[in-house]
Amino acid sequence: MSKYVKNLITRELSDRFKELDGVAVINPRGINAIKTNQIRGRLHAKGLRMTVVKNTLARRAVPDGSKIKGFDKLLDGPSAVIYGKASIADVARFLLAEKKTDDTLELRGIFFDGEAYVGDKGIEQASKLPTREEAIGNLIGLILSPGRNLAGAIKGPGGRIAGILKAIEEKGEAAPAAAPEAAPAPTA
């Protein structure tokens, strides 16, 4: 491959890797073309891409100061990089599901937030992390729980008193109807 072509590929990969928060790396060896196209289609439906890369060009393509600087630890032998807009936890869950359907798929690992999760165990660990939406939901729940507890504490005793008053009122309304009529006073 000429130096000009290598520079073109490096620039293209650099543009793709510029805004990424994390990547997953698999070994494409042993996966036939039909299976690769099926995986790419499922990835595309999730907003992800898979690019088979030459390791040296991928190392050069990562810009300085990038969030994925250091993912080259996962590049060893033939490599396919999976990246996109989905969260890393979603990517990890997808890869584990693919691994269940096809045992020939070799998972190298996931890299994000300056940390590499290597191999099947690493990807399984990353799949247990919450997605962005799940983390935001958990955070909002934690923020709102003290207010919910306070509202419950304030509303609870008032609700009990209201219930007691309602029971007394119902008992008072039922009592006159159930009471026997007073006998007429004797006449002399």
NORBEL-V545953 format. One record per backbone hydrogen bond with DSSP energy under -0.5 kcal/mol. NH is the residue of the N-H (numbers start at 1). CO is the residue of the C=O. E is the energy in kcal/mol with one decimal. If there is no record, write none. Layout:
nh: [NH/NH]
co: [CO/CO]
e: [E/E]
This chain:
nh: [6/7/8/9/10/11/12/13/14/15/16/17/18/20/23/24/25/26/27/28/31/32/36/37/38/39/40/41/42/43/44/45/46/46/47/48/49/51/53/55/58/59/60/61/62/62/63/66/69/71/73/74/75/76/79/80/81/82/83/85/91/92/93/94/95/96/97/98/99/100/101/102/105/106/107/108/108/109/110/111/112/113/114/115/117/118/119/122/123/124/125/126/127/128/128/129/135/136/137/138/139/140/141/142/143/144/145/146/148/149/150/151/152/153/154/155/156/157/158/159/160/161/162/163/164/165/166/167/168/169/170/171/172/173/174/175/176/177/178/179]
co: [2/3/4/5/6/7/8/9/10/11/12/13/14/17/111/82/109/80/106/26/28/30/32/33/34/35/36/37/38/39/40/41/42/43/44/43/83/81/79/53/54/55/56/57/58/59/61/63/66/68/70/71/72/74/53/26/51/24/49/47/87/88/89/90/91/92/93/94/95/96/97/98/102/27/105/25/106/25/117/23/115/21/67/112/110/116/108/118/119/120/121/122/123/124/125/126/131/132/133/134/135/136/137/138/139/140/141/142/144/145/146/147/148/149/150/151/152/153/154/155/156/157/158/159/160/161/162/163/164/165/166/167/168/169/170/171/172/173/174/175]
e: [-2.3/-2.3/-2.0/-2.6/-2.6/-2.4/-2.3/-2.8/-2.5/-2.2/-1.8/-2.6/-1.1/-1.2/-2.4/-2.4/-2.9/-2.4/-2.6/-0.6/-1.7/-0.6/-2.4/-2.4/-2.1/-2.6/-2.7/-2.2/-2.2/-2.6/-2.6/-1.8/-0.8/-0.8/-1.5/-2.8/-3.1/-2.6/-2.2/-0.5/-2.4/-2.4/-1.9/-1.7/-0.9/-0.5/-0.6/-1.6/-1.2/-2.0/-1.3/-2.2/-1.0/-0.8/-0.8/-2.5/-3.1/-3.3/-2.2/-1.5/-1.9/-2.8/-2.4/-2.3/-2.6/-2.3/-2.0/-2.3/-2.4/-1.6/-1.3/-2.0/-1.3/-0.8/-0.7/-1.8/-0.6/-1.7/-2.5/-3.1/-2.1/-1.0/-0.7/-1.9/-3.8/-0.7/-3.5/-1.5/-2.2/-2.4/-2.3/-2.3/-1.9/-0.8/-0.7/-1.0/-2.7/-2.3/-2.4/-2.5/-2.3/-2.6/-2.3/-2.2/-2.3/-2.5/-1.5/-0.6/-2.3/-2.6/-2.4/-2.6/-2.2/-2.2/-2.3/-2.7/-2.4/-0.8/-0.9/-2.4/-2.0/-2.4/-2.5/-2.2/-2.3/-2.7/-2.3/-2.2/-2.4/-2.5/-2.6/-2.3/-2.6/-2.2/-2.0/-1.8/-1.1/-0.7/-1.5/-1.6]
